[in-house]
Amino acid sequence: MKKIFTITIGILLIYLVYYLQKPYITSKVNPISEINPLILVNNNNALPDNINLNLVTFQKNKVADIIYNDLVAMYNAALNDNITLKINNAYRSKDEQTQMFEDKMNAYENDGYTKEKAYEQTTLTVQVPGHSEHETGLAIDFSNEGHYDENEKMWKWLQEHAYKYGFILRYPKDKYEITKIDYEPWHYRYVGKKAAKEIMDKNITLEEYLGGNI
């Protein structure tokens, strides 16, 4: 009996050490932002100037408070599967988006493109200021630069599980004609659990889900 008890305690200690080694997040927030998680921000729809957005910090990145608790739950669930979700980009202000857009345009012009052509090329990879989902605080780019294998595992996990926590792959394959953005396996957008499951089940985009609001 004593031997069985000793073995049981040993197993519990091993589990406890394993559990404590993982950087789980336990903090929660009480959201006060008024932004609609189904807001559509794309080429044809700008983010309204009067949005009441409250930002909180997650892993040194700013996000809208309404996504924080589900993001924490998703992060911890990934850890359980030995996946650490790494964030490359989250919230960007309009000024930051403007700077990014102008820097990209200038790079093309320095390569010999005309101003018009540089603008056209820039819009293929960078959203026009005011039209970027990153300005909503609802979008996150999950990637770890220079770690291809790690990214592939992370993106695979997200494609299979993110919808459970209210996130969707915003720019899927073969949907360019609808989103006007090429496939981005790293870019996820919070829409809420109900919408995320329906979008996942139907294999559609946010534009298609919202119907006429494209």
C-alpha positions as CSV (number, residue, x, y, z in Angstrom):
1,M,0.0,0.0,0.0
2,K,2.8,2.3,1.0
3,K,4.6,1.6,-2.4
4,I,1.4,2.4,-4.4
5,F,1.1,5.6,-2.4
6,T,4.7,6.6,-3.1
7,I,4.3,5.9,-6.8
8,T,1.1,7.9,-7.0
9,I,2.8,10.9,-5.2
10,G,5.7,10.6,-7.6
11,I,3.4,10.7,-10.7
12,L,1.6,13.7,-9.3
13,L,4.9,15.5,-8.6
14,I,6.1,14.8,-12.2
15,Y,2.8,16.1,-13.6
16,L,3.0,19.2,-11.3
17,V,6.5,20.0,-12.4
18,Y,5.5,19.6,-16.1
19,Y,2.5,21.8,-15.6
20,L,4.4,24.5,-13.8
21,Q,7.1,24.6,-16.5
22,K,4.5,25.8,-19.1
23,P,3.9,29.6,-19.1
24,Y,0.1,29.5,-18.7
25,I,-1.7,32.8,-18.5
26,T,-4.3,33.1,-15.7
27,S,-5.3,36.8,-15.9
28,K,-8.7,38.0,-17.1
29,V,-10.2,41.3,-18.1
30,N,-13.6,42.9,-18.0
31,P,-14.2,44.2,-21.6
32,I,-15.5,47.8,-22.0
33,S,-14.9,48.3,-25.7
34,E,-17.9,49.0,-27.9
35,I,-16.5,47.6,-31.1
36,N,-18.6,45.0,-32.8
37,P,-16.6,41.8,-33.3
38,L,-18.3,41.4,-36.7
39,I,-17.2,44.8,-37.9
40,L,-16.1,44.6,-41.6
41,V,-12.9,46.5,-42.4
42,N,-11.5,45.9,-45.8
43,N,-10.8,47.7,-49.1
44,N,-14.3,49.0,-49.3
45,N,-15.1,49.6,-45.7
46,A,-13.0,51.9,-43.5
47,L,-12.9,51.7,-39.7
48,P,-15.2,54.5,-38.3
49,D,-13.4,57.3,-36.5
50,N,-15.7,57.2,-33.5
51,I,-15.1,53.6,-32.4
52,N,-14.6,53.3,-28.6
53,L,-11.7,50.9,-28.4
54,N,-10.1,49.9,-25.1
55,L,-6.7,48.2,-25.6
56,V,-5.0,45.8,-23.2
57,T,-1.6,44.1,-23.3
58,F,-1.1,40.5,-24.3
59,Q,2.4,39.2,-24.6
60,K,3.8,42.7,-25.2
61,N,1.2,43.4,-27.9
62,K,-1.9,45.6,-27.8
63,V,-5.3,44.0,-28.5
64,A,-8.9,45.0,-28.1
65,D,-10.1,44.0,-24.6
66,I,-13.0,42.0,-26.0
67,I,-10.7,39.4,-27.5
68,Y,-8.4,39.0,-24.5
69,N,-10.1,36.3,-22.5
70,D,-10.7,34.1,-25.5
71,L,-7.1,34.7,-26.7
72,V,-5.8,33.6,-23.3
73,A,-7.9,30.5,-23.4
74,M,-6.6,29.7,-26.9
75,Y,-3.0,30.4,-25.9
76,N,-3.3,28.0,-22.9
77,A,-5.0,25.3,-25.0
78,A,-2.2,25.5,-27.5
79,L,0.3,25.1,-24.7
80,N,-1.4,21.9,-23.7
81,D,-0.6,20.6,-27.2
82,N,3.0,21.8,-26.9
83,I,2.4,24.7,-29.3
84,T,3.4,28.2,-28.2
85,L,1.5,30.9,-30.0
86,K,3.9,33.7,-31.1
87,I,2.6,37.1,-32.2
88,N,4.3,39.2,-34.8
89,N,1.7,41.9,-35.2
90,A,-1.5,42.8,-33.4
91,Y,-3.0,46.3,-33.0
92,R,-1.6,49.2,-35.1
93,S,-2.8,52.8,-34.9
94,K,-3.8,54.6,-38.0
95,D,-0.5,56.6,-37.8
96,E,1.5,53.4,-37.6
97,Q,-0.4,51.9,-40.6
98,T,0.3,55.2,-42.5
99,Q,4.0,54.9,-41.8
100,M,4.1,51.3,-42.9
101,F,2.2,52.1,-46.1
102,E,4.5,55.1,-46.9
103,D,7.7,53.1,-46.2
104,K,6.5,50.3,-48.6
105,M,5.6,52.8,-51.3
106,N,8.9,54.6,-50.9
107,A,10.8,51.3,-51.3
108,Y,9.0,50.6,-54.6
109,E,9.7,54.2,-55.8
110,N,13.4,53.8,-54.9
111,D,13.4,50.6,-57.1
112,G,12.2,52.7,-60.1
113,Y,8.4,52.4,-59.9
114,T,6.3,55.4,-60.7
115,K,4.2,56.8,-57.9
116,E,1.0,55.3,-59.3
117,K,2.6,51.8,-59.8
118,A,4.3,52.0,-56.4
119,Y,0.9,52.7,-54.8
120,E,-0.7,49.8,-56.7
121,Q,2.0,47.4,-55.7
122,T,1.9,48.5,-52.1
123,T,-1.8,47.8,-51.8
124,L,-1.2,44.1,-52.7
125,T,0.5,43.5,-49.3
126,V,-0.3,46.5,-47.1
127,Q,-3.8,47.9,-46.4
128,V,-4.5,51.5,-47.0
129,P,-4.6,53.4,-43.7
130,G,-8.0,53.3,-42.2
131,H,-8.8,50.0,-43.9
132,S,-6.5,47.7,-42.0
133,E,-8.0,45.1,-39.6
134,H,-5.0,45.7,-37.3
135,E,-6.5,49.1,-36.5
136,T,-9.5,47.3,-34.9
137,G,-7.5,45.5,-32.3
138,L,-9.3,42.3,-33.4
139,A,-6.6,41.0,-35.8
140,I,-3.4,39.1,-34.9
141,D,-0.6,37.9,-37.0
142,F,0.8,34.7,-35.5
143,S,4.3,34.1,-36.7
144,N,7.9,33.8,-35.4
145,E,10.3,35.2,-38.0
146,G,13.0,32.8,-39.1
147,H,11.3,29.7,-37.6
148,Y,9.6,28.0,-40.5
149,D,8.9,24.6,-38.9
150,E,7.6,26.2,-35.8
151,N,5.3,28.5,-37.8
152,E,3.9,25.5,-39.8
153,K,3.0,23.6,-36.6
154,M,1.4,26.8,-35.1
155,W,-0.6,27.6,-38.2
156,K,-1.8,24.0,-38.5
157,W,-3.0,24.1,-34.9
158,L,-4.7,27.4,-35.4
159,Q,-6.5,26.1,-38.6
160,E,-7.9,23.2,-36.6
161,H,-8.7,24.9,-33.3
162,A,-8.9,28.7,-33.5
163,Y,-12.6,28.8,-34.3
164,K,-13.4,27.2,-30.9
165,Y,-12.1,30.5,-29.3
166,G,-13.8,32.9,-31.8
167,F,-11.0,33.3,-34.3
168,I,-11.0,32.7,-38.0
169,L,-8.4,32.5,-40.7
170,R,-9.2,35.8,-42.3
171,Y,-7.6,35.4,-45.7
172,P,-7.9,31.7,-46.8
173,K,-6.7,30.1,-50.0
174,D,-8.7,30.6,-53.2
175,K,-10.6,33.5,-51.7
176,Y,-8.7,36.4,-53.2
177,E,-11.6,37.5,-55.5
178,I,-13.6,38.1,-52.4
179,T,-11.1,39.4,-49.8
180,K,-8.7,41.0,-52.3
181,I,-5.9,39.7,-50.1
182,D,-3.7,36.8,-50.9
183,Y,-3.6,33.7,-48.6
184,E,-2.1,34.6,-45.2
185,P,-1.9,31.6,-42.9
186,W,-0.7,33.8,-40.1
187,H,-3.5,36.4,-40.0
188,Y,-6.4,35.6,-37.7
189,R,-9.4,37.7,-36.8
190,Y,-11.7,37.6,-33.8
191,V,-15.4,37.4,-34.7
192,G,-16.8,35.6,-31.7
193,K,-17.4,31.9,-31.2
194,K,-20.8,31.5,-32.9
195,A,-19.7,33.3,-36.1
196,A,-16.3,31.6,-36.1
197,K,-17.9,28.1,-36.0
198,E,-20.4,29.0,-38.8
199,I,-17.6,30.4,-41.0
200,M,-15.5,27.4,-40.3
201,D,-18.3,24.9,-41.0
202,K,-19.2,26.6,-44.3
203,N,-15.6,27.3,-45.4
204,I,-16.5,31.0,-46.2
205,T,-15.0,34.4,-45.5
206,L,-16.2,37.1,-43.3
207,E,-17.4,39.0,-46.4
208,E,-19.5,36.0,-47.4
209,Y,-20.8,35.5,-43.9
210,L,-22.0,39.1,-43.7
211,G,-23.7,38.9,-47.1
212,G,-24.5,42.2,-48.7
213,N,-22.0,44.2,-46.5
214,I,-19.1,43.4,-48.8
